[in-house]
Amino acid sequence: MAVTIIHVAEKAGVSPSTVSRVISNDSRISQKTSRKVRKAMEELGYHPNMLAKSLVTKTTNNLGIVLPRPADEVFQNQFFSEIIRGIVTKAASSRYDVLMTAGTSQMEEEKAVERLVHGRNVDGIILLSSRRDDQIISFLRDKQFPFVLVGRSDQYLDIISVDNDNIAASYDITRRLIQLGHRNIAFVSGPFNLTVSKDRLDGFSKALMEAGIPSREEYILEGEFTQESSAQMTERILKLEERPTAIVAIDDVVAFGIIRSLRSNGLRVPEDCSVVGFNNTLLSEMCLPPIASIDIGIYQMGSSAVQALIQRIKGDGFEQARIIIPHQLIWRDSVIAFNSDS
């Protein structure tokens, strides 16, 4: 005989309506009662019919993640693996499942989001990147659909977002290089239409300006978040008449690619060129030499994004539009002080 909600109610010593509220994560139910009901469900092997529940409540208990580029590229970068780990862990503990979608172009991403929203496949969406004039954000705002942005939007300052102060982080790590005597410093960016690229370039430029160091156009390069692109950017740097003594990379994957390319061209890191990255992923520790990097609390960003989104879905109110995760400089062997006599 199939186990029903009535059997669970009898075992837990509560009413069937209380069991229904527990399944729906009703905030009016005490934790003590919720634990008792869920224990009864587990002992009886009861699994609620979520499809039937969704038809009644018009909710799915699904959260959507929009990946910012093709999935095969995303999962080469440990930033996304770690932030998704934070998202999935927090979602599971809050009894939500996670759906992921991606596109090979911006237009495909937009269509994927439209399918999620119009098909009511998810209760809310987490965006893992932001572009200038982002059409996905405009669409979600127009539809008044719950979403949280990991990153920052220049255009919409009122949306809920989880981010670092990327300007301050880039400023801090560049200023540290300047304090070590470096004056010829290059910046290898991601695509300039991404907000994170703009912010980290702004922080880099601010540190140079405050130190009275002219910004050199040939020292600022636009690439992708891949090792292949990093190698191409490094080849361009090596062709410069005056090479930089230090390179600030937009993230650890880019920094890793730069170090590999420098070494394959017979240069030593950090003796011939210091290299720093962002995100402090496992890759930065495993690289030879280990990469100096900015720890931006990736896991915490994912967890905080889920918490904010669920509050938005439930209408519990969320007064803080922008959540800032602190950053920390992690110094490793990919950097040394510049000695002009060497």
Rosetta silent file (secondary structure, phi, psi, omega in degrees, C-alpha in Angstrom):
SEQUENCE: MAVTIIHVAEKAGVSPSTVSRVISNDSRISQKTSRKVRKAMEELGYHPNMLAKSLVTKTTNNLGIVLPRPADEVFQNQFFSEIIRGIVTKAASSRYDVLMTAGTSQMEEEKAVERLVHGRNVDGIILLSSRRDDQIISFLRDKQFPFVLVGRSDQYLDIISVDNDNIAASYDITRRLIQLGHRNIAFVSGPFNLTVSKDRLDGFSKALMEAGIPSREEYILEGEFTQESSAQMTERILKLEERPTAIVAIDDVVAFGIIRSLRSNGLRVPEDCSVVGFNNTLLSEMCLPPIASIDIGIYQMGSSAVQALIQRIKGDGFEQARIIIPHQLIWRDSVIAFNSDS
SCORE:     score description
SCORE:     0.000 S_00000001
   1 L     0.000  134.533 -178.475    0.000    0.000    0.000 S_00000001
   2 L   -69.093  140.037  177.274    1.316    3.419   -0.954 S_00000001
   3 L   -77.968  131.886 -179.165    2.280    5.720    1.883 S_00000001
   4 L  -115.604  174.773  179.559    0.151    8.874    1.933 S_00000001
   5 H   -64.109  -26.571  179.118    0.277   12.209    3.685 S_00000001
   6 H   -68.896  -40.379  177.744   -2.313   10.868    6.155 S_00000001
   7 H   -62.349  -41.109  178.909    0.062    8.081    7.247 S_00000001
   8 H   -63.477  -43.259 -179.454    2.808   10.654    7.812 S_00000001
   9 H   -61.535  -42.552  179.821    0.447   12.854    9.832 S_00000001
  10 H   -64.275  -43.265 -178.438   -0.591    9.942   12.045 S_00000001
  11 H   -67.118  -37.740 -178.202    2.989    8.880   12.715 S_00000001
  12 H   -83.103  -12.990 -179.153    4.126   12.443   13.474 S_00000001
  13 L    73.327   34.379  179.121    1.060   13.191   15.590 S_00000001
  14 L  -131.751  176.798  178.339    0.040   16.221   13.541 S_00000001
  15 L   -82.702  156.259  175.749   -2.696   17.118   11.077 S_00000001
  16 H   -57.338  -34.795 -179.810   -2.369   16.409    7.311 S_00000001
  17 H   -65.485  -33.630  177.006   -2.459   20.172    6.693 S_00000001
  18 H   -66.339  -40.474  176.614    0.611   20.577    8.927 S_00000001
  19 H   -60.589  -42.307  179.114    2.439   17.948    6.874 S_00000001
  20 H   -61.120  -40.139 -179.678    1.510   19.870    3.708 S_00000001
  21 H   -68.414  -36.169  177.015    2.896   23.071    5.187 S_00000001
  22 H   -64.020  -44.178  178.935    6.142   21.339    6.128 S_00000001
  23 H   -60.903  -33.899 -178.876    6.506   20.020    2.568 S_00000001
  24 L   -86.607    4.575 -179.419    5.913   23.563    1.288 S_00000001
  25 L    57.981   39.994  178.526    8.550   24.977    3.677 S_00000001
  26 L   -65.189  124.905 -177.094    5.933   27.192    5.332 S_00000001
  27 L   -67.808  -14.179  179.958    7.758   29.586    7.671 S_00000001
  28 L   -76.450  -14.235 -179.517    4.869   29.394   10.166 S_00000001
  29 L   -87.126  131.894 -178.333    5.798   25.828   11.093 S_00000001
  30 L   -68.818  156.493  178.931    8.283   25.536   13.948 S_00000001
  31 H   -62.207  -36.769  179.790   11.611   23.790   13.421 S_00000001
  32 H   -61.370  -46.756  179.701   10.666   21.220   16.077 S_00000001
  33 H   -66.892  -40.829 -179.653    7.471   20.269   14.247 S_00000001
  34 H   -61.256  -45.025  178.710    9.219   20.312   10.879 S_00000001
  35 H   -61.373  -40.813 -179.376   11.921   17.927   12.110 S_00000001
  36 H   -63.388  -43.564 -179.393    9.302   15.580   13.564 S_00000001
  37 H   -67.871  -43.017 -178.653    7.334   15.483   10.308 S_00000001
  38 H   -68.436  -31.697  175.047   10.394   15.000    8.127 S_00000001
  39 H   -64.841  -41.228  178.279   11.611   12.200   10.380 S_00000001
  40 H   -64.760  -40.644  177.933    8.241   10.473    9.941 S_00000001
  41 H   -60.544  -42.968 -178.790    8.464   10.942    6.161 S_00000001
  42 H   -66.751  -43.629 -178.105   11.917    9.403    6.123 S_00000001
  43 H   -66.866  -32.676 -179.311   10.957    6.431    8.307 S_00000001
  44 H   -88.745   -9.960 -177.572    7.873    5.702    6.204 S_00000001
  45 L    71.104   34.843 -177.898    9.692    6.269    2.901 S_00000001
  46 L   -89.908  130.752  176.005    7.240    8.973    1.878 S_00000001
  47 L  -124.234  119.539 -176.941    8.147   11.209   -1.067 S_00000001
  48 L   -65.854  147.397  176.395    5.784   14.089   -1.883 S_00000001
  49 L   -79.846   95.884 -174.403    4.434   14.418   -5.408 S_00000001
  50 H   -68.937  -27.543  177.388    6.190   17.674   -6.334 S_00000001
  51 H   -65.817  -45.937  178.258    4.377   17.901   -9.685 S_00000001
  52 H   -63.186  -40.078  179.063    0.999   17.848   -7.975 S_00000001
  53 H   -61.858  -42.370 -176.949    2.276   20.334   -5.395 S_00000001
  54 H   -66.839  -32.275  177.971    3.504   22.693   -8.078 S_00000001
  55 H   -66.310  -33.224 -178.935    0.112   22.657   -9.817 S_00000001
  56 H   -81.702  -48.100 -173.425   -1.551   23.755   -6.585 S_00000001
  57 H   -90.832  -10.135 -175.612    1.015   26.217   -5.265 S_00000001
  58 L    58.841   31.888  173.497    2.334   27.377   -8.666 S_00000001
  59 L  -126.328  159.325 -177.330    5.864   26.789   -7.383 S_00000001
  60 L  -117.398  -17.488 -170.974    8.479   24.268   -8.497 S_00000001
  61 L    57.478   31.516  173.287   11.115   24.357   -5.729 S_00000001
  62 E  -116.881  140.435  171.564   13.630   24.683   -8.557 S_00000001
  63 E  -114.211  142.214  179.663   16.228   27.413   -8.943 S_00000001
  64 E  -102.944  142.875  172.730   17.818   28.188  -12.292 S_00000001
  65 E  -117.262  127.356  176.595   21.477   29.008  -12.973 S_00000001
  66 E  -100.416  109.972  178.913   22.369   30.800  -16.179 S_00000001
  67 L   -76.108  140.775 -169.880   25.930   29.912  -17.195 S_00000001
  68 L   -82.157   -4.460  179.888   27.661   32.813  -18.950 S_00000001
  69 L  -160.752  177.166 -178.563   29.238   30.900  -21.839 S_00000001
  70 L   -52.339  140.571 -172.729   29.263   27.364  -23.320 S_00000001
  71 H   -58.923  -33.384 -178.291   29.363   24.753  -20.555 S_00000001
  72 H   -65.876  -29.526  176.036   32.564   23.120  -21.819 S_00000001
  73 H   -79.564  -39.334 -178.525   34.389   26.433  -21.286 S_00000001
  74 H   -56.567  -47.268 -172.350   32.711   27.177  -17.954 S_00000001
  75 L   -81.799    2.944  167.213   33.847   23.975  -16.298 S_00000001
  76 L   -82.125  -14.466 -177.115   37.449   24.552  -17.301 S_00000001
  77 L  -108.281  119.174 -174.781   37.407   27.447  -14.842 S_00000001
  78 H   -67.763  -15.464  174.548   37.332   26.495  -11.172 S_00000001
  79 H   -57.155  -47.336 -176.404   35.578   29.749  -10.294 S_00000001
  80 H   -71.741  -37.196  176.973   32.350   28.386  -11.741 S_00000001
  81 H   -60.955  -41.405 -177.031   32.773   24.931  -10.223 S_00000001
  82 H   -73.433  -40.080 -179.797   33.236   26.470   -6.784 S_00000001
  83 H   -69.566  -35.119  176.336   30.398   28.974   -7.024 S_00000001
  84 H   -67.272  -36.221  175.753   28.043   26.247   -8.283 S_00000001
  85 H   -59.803  -42.981  177.374   29.132   24.096   -5.320 S_00000001
  86 H   -64.014  -39.921  179.773   28.081   26.932   -3.004 S_00000001
  87 H   -65.515  -50.590 -175.644   24.782   27.342   -4.837 S_00000001
  88 H   -65.097  -41.426 -179.260   23.884   23.642   -4.898 S_00000001
  89 H   -62.491  -46.549  179.818   24.856   23.054   -1.254 S_00000001
  90 H   -67.998  -40.057  179.131   22.764   25.969    0.011 S_00000001
  91 H   -62.376  -44.449 -179.055   19.873   25.123   -2.306 S_00000001
  92 H   -62.748  -41.895  179.642   19.814   21.485   -1.153 S_00000001
  93 H   -67.791  -20.004  177.428   19.815   22.484    2.525 S_00000001
  94 L   -99.083    7.702  177.629   16.859   24.785    1.716 S_00000001
  95 L    64.278   43.674  171.370   15.081   21.933   -0.142 S_00000001
  96 L  -119.992  145.646  170.966   15.448   23.382   -3.615 S_00000001
  97 E   -97.469  164.252 -175.025   16.751   21.638   -6.722 S_00000001
  98 E  -124.679  132.193  172.590   18.913   23.400   -9.292 S_00000001
  99 E  -112.214  140.211  178.611   18.606   23.567  -13.085 S_00000001
 100 E  -118.680  143.042  176.959   21.437   24.914  -15.236 S_00000001
 101 E  -138.948  154.202 -179.046   21.232   26.374  -18.705 S_00000001
 102 L  -152.536  164.584  176.085   23.771   27.836  -21.120 S_00000001
 103 L  -138.868  159.670  178.087   24.062   29.081  -24.662 S_00000001
 104 L   -85.264   -6.724  177.999   26.817   29.313  -27.235 S_00000001
 105 L  -147.113  168.435  178.482   25.928   32.971  -27.814 S_00000001
 106 H   -62.176  -38.006  179.848   24.274   35.835  -25.986 S_00000001
 107 H   -64.583  -40.469  178.820   21.120   35.349  -28.046 S_00000001
 108 H   -66.438  -36.640  176.180   20.938   31.664  -27.082 S_00000001
 109 H   -61.157  -44.322 -179.032   21.358   32.592  -23.410 S_00000001
 110 H   -62.159  -41.910  179.180   18.456   35.025  -23.701 S_00000001
 111 H   -66.352  -37.503  178.664   16.237   32.379  -25.321 S_00000001
 112 H   -62.877  -41.868  178.795   17.156   29.842  -22.615 S_00000001
 113 H   -65.835  -40.695  177.911   16.107   32.302  -19.902 S_00000001
 114 H   -59.731  -40.123  178.857   12.841   33.013  -21.712 S_00000001
 115 H   -63.917  -42.161  179.675   12.083   29.272  -21.773 S_00000001
 116 H   -62.028  -42.420 -175.736   12.721   28.969  -18.033 S_00000001
 117 H   -74.536  -50.919 -176.867   10.467   31.918  -17.236 S_00000001
 118 H   -68.386  -30.395  178.554    7.604   31.283  -19.655 S_00000001
 119 L   -85.212   -1.877 -177.802    7.582   27.562  -18.903 S_00000001
 120 L    50.076   43.490  179.981    7.581   28.232  -15.128 S_00000001
 121 L   -80.505  -19.716 -178.708   10.346   25.648  -14.805 S_00000001
 122 L  -137.792  159.331  177.247   11.996   27.501  -11.920 S_00000001
 123 L   -90.166  -19.242 -179.426   10.921   29.812   -9.102 S_00000001
 124 E  -166.207  165.773 -173.896   13.921   32.101   -9.491 S_00000001
 125 E  -131.175  140.833  172.438   17.156   32.548  -11.430 S_00000001
 126 E  -110.753  122.319  176.646   20.797   33.190  -10.536 S_00000001
 127 E   -95.208  130.014 -175.307   22.844   34.984  -13.191 S_00000001
 128 L   -96.407    5.910  173.984   26.573   34.241  -12.993 S_00000001
 129 L  -162.541  163.844  179.352   27.778   37.252  -14.977 S_00000001
 130 L  -135.574  135.493  174.555   26.721   40.690  -16.131 S_00000001
 131 E  -107.094  166.322  170.532   27.353   42.531  -19.379 S_00000001
 132 L   -69.594  140.983 -178.180   26.861   46.156  -20.203 S_00000001
 133 L    52.500   52.210 -174.361   23.288   46.743  -21.426 S_00000001
 134 L   -73.694  114.156 -177.751   22.386   43.212  -20.313 S_00000001
 135 H   -71.899  -26.858  178.421   19.185   42.136  -22.081 S_00000001
 136 H   -67.372  -43.752  177.466   18.628   39.196  -19.722 S_00000001
 137 H   -62.615  -42.714  178.627   18.476   41.514  -16.711 S_00000001
 138 H   -59.964  -42.784 -179.588   16.109   43.837  -18.591 S_00000001
 139 H   -63.702  -47.000 -177.462   13.847   40.890  -19.470 S_00000001
 140 H   -65.878  -36.847  177.005   13.723   39.533  -15.907 S_00000001
 141 H   -65.826  -43.681 -179.500   12.986   42.995  -14.472 S_00000001
 142 H   -62.497  -36.121 -179.528   10.202   43.576  -16.995 S_00000001
 143 H   -83.452   -6.441 -176.409    8.652   40.210  -16.113 S_00000001
 144 L    53.819   41.499 -178.858    9.123   40.921  -12.378 S_00000001
 145 L   -95.027  133.865 -177.299   10.636   37.450  -12.112 S_00000001
 146 L   -60.837  129.234  176.191   12.783   36.741   -9.019 S_00000001
 147 E  -155.423  158.489  175.450   16.502   36.751   -9.790 S_00000001
 148 E  -132.177  138.052  178.682   19.869   37.498   -8.220 S_00000001
 149 E  -101.164  129.243  168.232   22.967   38.637  -10.067 S_00000001
 150 E   -90.426  105.093 -173.540   26.429   37.396   -9.151 S_00000001
 151 L   133.200 -153.350 -176.769   28.356   40.494  -10.109 S_00000001
 152 L  -143.091  143.543  176.529   27.296   44.094  -10.593 S_00000001
 153 L  -111.590  126.274  174.873   25.102   45.972  -13.031 S_00000001
 154 L   -68.884  -33.357 -171.426   25.989   49.531  -14.060 S_00000001
 155 L   -83.116  -39.496 -175.399   22.516   50.087  -15.442 S_00000001
 156 L  -116.687   97.938 -176.096   20.309   48.660  -12.685 S_00000001
 157 L   -83.429  -11.748 -175.105   21.532   49.656   -9.245 S_00000001
 158 L   -93.785   -7.009 -177.165   18.375   48.473   -7.451 S_00000001
 159 L   -77.258  156.149  178.388   18.589   44.750   -8.315 S_00000001
 160 L   -76.821  126.092 -179.193   19.763   42.198   -5.751 S_00000001
 161 E  -140.402  152.721  175.248   23.378   41.255   -6.446 S_00000001
 162 E  -121.031  125.631 -170.291   26.211   39.385   -4.740 S_00000001
 163 E  -156.529  172.518  165.079   29.647   40.640   -5.596 S_00000001
 164 L  -100.953  169.325  167.119   33.108   41.675   -4.496 S_00000001
 165 L   -87.569   85.620 -173.558   34.420   45.186   -4.623 S_00000001
 166 H   -66.746  -28.901  176.327   36.399   44.321   -7.733 S_00000001
 167 H   -65.049  -47.899 -179.337   37.739   47.836   -8.140 S_00000001
 168 H   -65.341  -39.265 -178.876   39.199   47.770   -4.620 S_00000001
 169 H   -64.020  -45.489  179.546   40.549   44.220   -5.049 S_00000001
 170 H   -67.532  -37.612  176.384   42.354   45.058   -8.283 S_00000001
 171 H   -60.744  -45.509 -177.226   43.620   48.304   -6.793 S_00000001
 172 H   -61.459  -45.762 -175.451   45.011   46.459   -3.755 S_00000001
 173 H   -74.191  -32.441  176.607   46.945   43.841   -5.697 S_00000001
 174 H   -70.147  -42.236  178.875   48.295   46.383   -8.211 S_00000001
 175 H   -60.978  -36.510  178.490   49.370   48.745   -5.426 S_00000001
 176 H   -63.990  -40.716  176.607   51.219   45.848   -3.790 S_00000001
 177 H   -62.547  -40.737  178.880   53.178   45.264   -7.014 S_00000001
 178 H   -64.016  -40.465  178.192   54.023   48.967   -7.134 S_00000001
 179 H   -62.894  -26.367  178.388   55.212   48.835   -3.520 S_00000001
 180 L   -85.460    6.655  174.390   57.541   46.018   -4.578 S_00000001
 181 L    99.399   -1.014 -178.864   59.161   48.313   -7.100 S_00000001
 182 L   -77.548  135.182  177.166   57.315   47.356  -10.287 S_00000001
 183 L  -122.437  -31.864  176.910   56.552   50.208  -12.688 S_00000001
 184 L   -96.268   93.152 -173.761   55.980   48.422  -15.995 S_00000001
 185 E  -120.380  127.772  178.082   52.844   46.435  -15.185 S_00000001
 186 E   -98.715  156.676  176.347   50.529   44.840  -17.757 S_00000001
 187 E  -126.408  117.808  177.567   46.861   43.959  -17.333 S_00000001
 188 E  -102.583  110.526 -171.265   45.439   40.933  -19.175 S_00000001
 189 E   -98.103  170.205  164.209   41.661   41.310  -19.101 S_00000001
 190 L   -87.821 -170.238  178.745   38.627   39.286  -20.027 S_00000001
 191 L   -55.237  133.926 -174.962   36.152   40.657  -22.600 S_00000001
 192 L   -68.523  -15.262  179.205   35.739   44.393  -22.013 S_00000001
 193 L   -79.863   -5.895  177.144   31.932   44.164  -22.249 S_00000001
 194 E   -86.680  137.680 -178.645   31.859   42.252  -18.936 S_00000001
 195 H   -60.998  -38.885 -178.803   31.374   44.364  -15.819 S_00000001
 196 H   -62.928  -36.552  177.938   34.013   42.390  -13.907 S_00000001
 197 H   -65.754  -44.663  179.908   36.601   43.222  -16.587 S_00000001
 198 H   -61.126  -46.214 -176.482   35.732   46.911  -16.461 S_00000001
 199 H   -65.801  -43.486 -178.670   35.891   47.051  -12.657 S_00000001
 200 H   -69.895  -32.506  174.333   39.210   45.228  -12.347 S_00000001
 201 H   -68.333  -38.660  178.057   40.723   47.388  -15.069 S_00000001
 202 H   -62.208  -42.529  178.835   39.462   50.495  -13.249 S_00000001
 203 H   -65.335  -40.362  176.693   41.118   49.360  -10.007 S_00000001
 204 H   -60.363  -48.580 -177.573   44.358   48.620  -11.845 S_00000001
 205 H   -65.808  -36.797  179.045   44.335   52.044  -13.530 S_00000001
 206 H   -62.340  -42.789 -179.974   43.535   53.816  -10.262 S_00000001
 207 H   -64.228  -41.287  177.665   46.572   52.274   -8.548 S_00000001
 208 H   -62.956  -45.796 -176.596   48.844   53.336  -11.410 S_00000001
 209 H   -61.987  -44.496 -179.725   47.448   56.857  -11.447 S_00000001
 210 H   -63.616  -29.025  179.788   47.887   57.340   -7.691 S_00000001
 211 L   -88.117    0.097 -179.496   51.507   56.187   -8.000 S_00000001
 212 L    73.309   24.910 -179.988   52.141   58.595  -10.861 S_00000001
 213 L   -99.783  121.637 -179.764   52.739   55.767  -13.346 S_00000001
 214 L   -62.322  140.067  174.843   51.451   56.458  -16.873 S_00000001
 215 L   -80.873  125.622 -176.978   48.944   53.948  -18.235 S_00000001
 216 L  -105.302  124.060 -175.373   50.354   52.365  -21.389 S_00000001
 217 H   -57.746  -38.098 -177.156   47.876   51.211  -24.027 S_00000001
 218 H   -71.458  -12.147  179.367   50.094   48.331  -25.153 S_00000001
 219 H   -92.023   -0.954  179.697   50.109   46.970  -21.590 S_00000001
 220 E  -114.195  115.457 -173.496   46.322   46.490  -21.510 S_00000001
 221 E  -123.650  137.234  179.422   45.146   43.412  -23.402 S_00000001
 222 E  -100.875  122.823  178.711   41.656   42.011  -23.941 S_00000001
 223 L  -135.711 -157.620  176.459   41.329   38.231  -24.003 S_00000001
 224 L  -116.492  173.146 -178.685   39.094   35.373  -22.895 S_00000001
 225 L   -89.692   51.794 -178.725   39.029   33.326  -19.691 S_00000001
 226 L  -135.514  158.025  177.122   40.987   30.452  -21.238 S_00000001
 227 H   -66.977  -34.651 -179.802   44.580   29.237  -21.285 S_00000001
 228 H   -62.385  -45.363  178.047   44.630   29.425  -25.087 S_00000001
 229 H   -64.467  -38.836  179.453   43.740   33.115  -25.026 S_00000001
 230 H   -60.028  -41.224  179.108   46.297   33.690  -22.256 S_00000001
 231 H   -62.697  -40.146  179.102   49.027   32.204  -24.443 S_00000001
 232 H   -65.651  -41.610  178.693   48.073   34.544  -27.286 S_00000001
 233 H   -64.788  -37.854  179.883   48.133   37.571  -24.983 S_00000001
 234 H   -65.815  -40.163  177.555   51.532   36.512  -23.652 S_00000001
 235 H   -60.013  -38.177  177.940   52.935   36.253  -27.168 S_00000001
 236 H   -66.211  -40.925  179.247   51.847   39.842  -27.771 S_00000001
 237 H   -62.821  -41.856 -176.872   53.517   40.948  -24.539 S_00000001
 238 H   -66.830  -19.742  179.913   56.773   39.218  -25.470 S_00000001
 239 L   -86.198   -6.869 -178.955   56.903   41.152  -28.742 S_00000001
 240 L   -68.589  145.969  179.280   56.870   44.518  -26.959 S_00000001
 241 L   -64.073  -40.480  175.854   60.032   46.575  -27.134 S_00000001
 242 L  -118.018  106.722 -176.388   59.864   47.144  -23.370 S_00000001
 243 L   -76.526  148.656  174.722   58.418   44.142  -21.593 S_00000001
 244 L   -70.333  152.338  175.293   56.497   44.487  -18.333 S_00000001
 245 L   -92.324  -10.466  178.563   58.127   43.246  -15.137 S_00000001
 246 E  -149.877  150.260  179.248   54.739   42.187  -13.720 S_00000001
 247 E  -130.264  128.910  171.469   51.370   41.083  -15.098 S_00000001
 248 E   -97.797  117.821 -179.439   47.964   41.349  -13.434 S_00000001
 249 E   -99.908  145.312 -175.304   45.689   38.622  -14.858 S_00000001
 250 L   -62.910  -28.050  172.824   41.881   38.847  -14.722 S_00000001
 251 L  -159.383  177.674 -172.737   41.683   35.427  -13.020 S_00000001
 252 H   -66.852  -34.234  177.959   43.749   32.379  -12.051 S_00000001
 253 H   -62.760  -42.763  177.872   43.113   30.434  -15.275 S_00000001
 254 H   -65.104  -43.958  178.958   44.472   33.360  -17.265 S_00000001
 255 H   -60.329  -41.756  179.241   47.415   33.722  -14.855 S_00000001
 256 H   -61.545  -44.233  179.048   48.173   29.993  -15.199 S_00000001
 257 H   -64.113  -37.463  178.411   48.143   30.248  -18.991 S_00000001
 258 H   -65.042  -45.383 -179.343   50.446   33.259  -18.886 S_00000001
 259 H   -61.898  -44.081  178.656   52.950   31.476  -16.623 S_00000001
 260 H   -60.576  -42.623 -178.220   52.988   28.403  -18.880 S_00000001
 261 H   -68.994  -40.451  177.008   53.534   30.558  -21.943 S_00000001
 262 H   -59.988  -45.212 -178.029   56.297   32.605  -20.312 S_00000001
 263 H   -67.755  -36.198  179.083   58.120   29.457  -19.262 S_00000001
 264 H   -68.516  -19.550  177.042   57.749   27.847  -22.700 S_00000001
 265 L   -97.682   14.377  173.455   59.429   30.953  -24.096 S_00000001
 266 L    83.982   10.728  178.260   62.387   30.548  -21.758 S_00000001
 267 L   -97.262  150.422 -179.947   61.392   33.167  -19.159 S_00000001
 268 L  -100.977  140.724  174.430   61.392   32.540  -15.431 S_00000001
 269 L  -117.145  120.192   13.522   58.510   33.395  -13.105 S_00000001
 270 L  -100.785    1.475 -171.887   58.914   35.438  -10.984 S_00000001
 271 L   -57.526  -42.644 -179.785   62.586   36.271  -11.718 S_00000001
 272 L   -93.999  -26.806  179.579   61.916   37.627  -15.212 S_00000001
 273 L  -160.462  126.457  175.251   58.249   38.536  -14.742 S_00000001
 274 E   -84.200  148.787 -178.778   55.910   38.459  -11.746 S_00000001
 275 E  -137.102  133.377  175.250   52.316   37.270  -12.281 S_00000001
 276 E  -127.088  154.889 -179.592   49.220   37.686  -10.105 S_00000001
 277 E  -130.900 -167.612  177.307   45.665   36.413  -10.556 S_00000001
 278 E  -132.411  152.764  170.310   42.171   36.543   -9.075 S_00000001
 279 L   100.708  -22.956  178.523   39.822   34.064   -7.355 S_00000001
 280 L    51.021   50.611  176.611   42.365   31.997   -5.364 S_00000001
 281 L   -79.732  172.900  178.490   41.190   28.711   -6.830 S_00000001
 282 H   -57.608  -31.244  179.915   42.914   25.375   -6.243 S_00000001
 283 H   -58.649  -36.279 -177.726   44.760   25.966   -9.516 S_00000001
 284 H   -66.385  -29.856  177.758   46.647   28.897   -7.973 S_00000001
 285 H   -80.676  -31.718 -174.760   48.089   26.602   -5.291 S_00000001
 286 H   -83.104  -20.476 -177.865   48.939   23.754   -7.681 S_00000001
 287 L   -65.820  153.303  173.757   50.734   25.893  -10.256 S_00000001
 288 L  -116.838  112.407   -3.504   54.542   26.061  -10.312 S_00000001
 289 L   -75.681  160.849  175.692   55.262   28.546   -8.962 S_00000001
 290 L   -58.160  141.469 -170.998   52.087   28.957   -6.864 S_00000001
 291 L   -90.404  128.420  168.365   50.157   32.037   -8.010 S_00000001
 292 E   -65.129  133.453 -170.861   49.634   35.118   -5.846 S_00000001
 293 E  -151.190  165.305  174.251   45.900   35.746   -6.028 S_00000001
 294 E   -99.808  119.652  174.921   42.912   37.560   -4.544 S_00000001
 295 E   -80.671  118.328 -176.349   40.584   35.313   -2.545 S_00000001
 296 L  -108.770   11.392  176.773   37.071   36.570   -3.290 S_00000001
 297 L    64.290   53.819 -172.898   35.079   34.009   -1.248 S_00000001
 298 H   -59.823  -48.328 -178.906   33.618   32.167   -4.232 S_00000001
 299 H   -58.667  -44.100  179.998   31.722   29.520   -2.240 S_00000001
 300 H   -62.610  -35.714  177.376   30.242   32.205    0.014 S_00000001
 301 H   -61.189  -45.129  179.277   29.098   34.147   -3.043 S_00000001
 302 H   -63.631  -45.350  179.800   27.136   31.139   -4.291 S_00000001
 303 H   -62.913  -44.043 -179.420   25.601   30.427   -0.905 S_00000001
 304 H   -65.762  -35.343  178.694   24.668   34.075   -0.343 S_00000001
 305 H   -63.131  -41.644  178.800   23.078   34.290   -3.803 S_00000001
 306 H   -65.744  -45.759 -179.588   20.773   31.357   -3.005 S_00000001
 307 H   -58.557  -44.551  179.968   19.820   32.772    0.382 S_00000001
 308 H   -66.173  -39.418 -178.294   18.960   36.154   -1.148 S_00000001
 309 H   -66.721  -43.080 -179.799   17.008   34.553   -4.008 S_00000001
 310 H   -62.962  -40.633  176.203   14.891   32.366   -1.725 S_00000001
 311 H   -61.560  -38.917  178.440   14.024   35.405    0.401 S_00000001
 312 H   -66.715  -41.537 -179.860   13.041   37.236   -2.782 S_00000001
 313 H   -62.988  -43.806 -176.152   10.900   34.287   -3.954 S_00000001
 314 H   -80.510   -7.513  179.583    9.101   34.010   -0.630 S_00000001
 315 L    70.027   25.922 -179.809    8.590   37.743   -0.392 S_00000001
 316 L   -74.694   -9.626 -178.811   10.259   37.871    2.996 S_00000001
 317 L    90.815  139.392  178.056   11.852   41.181    2.026 S_00000001
 318 L  -148.071   97.914 -171.572   15.462   41.883    1.290 S_00000001
 319 L   -72.823  -31.430 -175.182   16.520   45.427    2.085 S_00000001
 320 L   -85.678  109.997 -176.816   20.161   45.123    0.993 S_00000001
 321 L   -72.048  -39.083 -176.551   20.318   45.408   -2.795 S_00000001
 322 E  -121.520  119.917  179.425   24.049   44.726   -3.096 S_00000001
 323 E  -100.052  122.181 -177.876   25.825   42.145   -0.947 S_00000001
 324 E  -105.195  122.408  176.399   29.599   42.578   -0.878 S_00000001
 325 L   -91.693  127.733 -177.482   31.794   39.567   -0.070 S_00000001
 326 L   -63.970  152.619  176.498   35.181   40.651    1.392 S_00000001
 327 L  -114.092  160.799 -179.341   38.387   39.917   -0.503 S_00000001
 328 E  -144.600  132.863  178.699   41.809   38.945    0.775 S_00000001
 329 E   -79.513  125.060  177.800   45.212   39.083   -0.891 S_00000001
 330 E  -110.458  109.500 -174.269   46.974   35.679   -0.838 S_00000001
 331 L   -90.656  131.198 -179.851   50.675   36.150   -1.525 S_00000001
 332 L  -136.814 -168.719 -167.192   52.635   33.313   -3.131 S_00000001
 333 L   -80.714    3.890  179.570   55.846   32.635   -5.045 S_00000001
 334 L   -82.429    3.679 -178.164   54.793   34.034   -8.440 S_00000001
 335 L  -132.724  137.479  168.379   55.844   37.522   -7.311 S_00000001
 336 L  -136.353  165.367  176.361   59.136   39.064   -6.204 S_00000001
 337 L   -66.755  145.201  178.964   60.319   42.628   -5.698 S_00000001
 338 L   -84.087  129.408  177.178   61.644   44.293   -8.840 S_00000001
 339 L  -116.073  110.111 -175.167   65.354   45.023   -8.819 S_00000001
 340 L   -65.546  -16.252 -179.672   66.323   47.431  -11.575 S_00000001
 341 L   -86.437  -12.490 -174.845   69.950   46.292  -11.308 S_00000001
 342 L   -79.582    0.000    0.000   69.146   42.643  -12.052 S_00000001
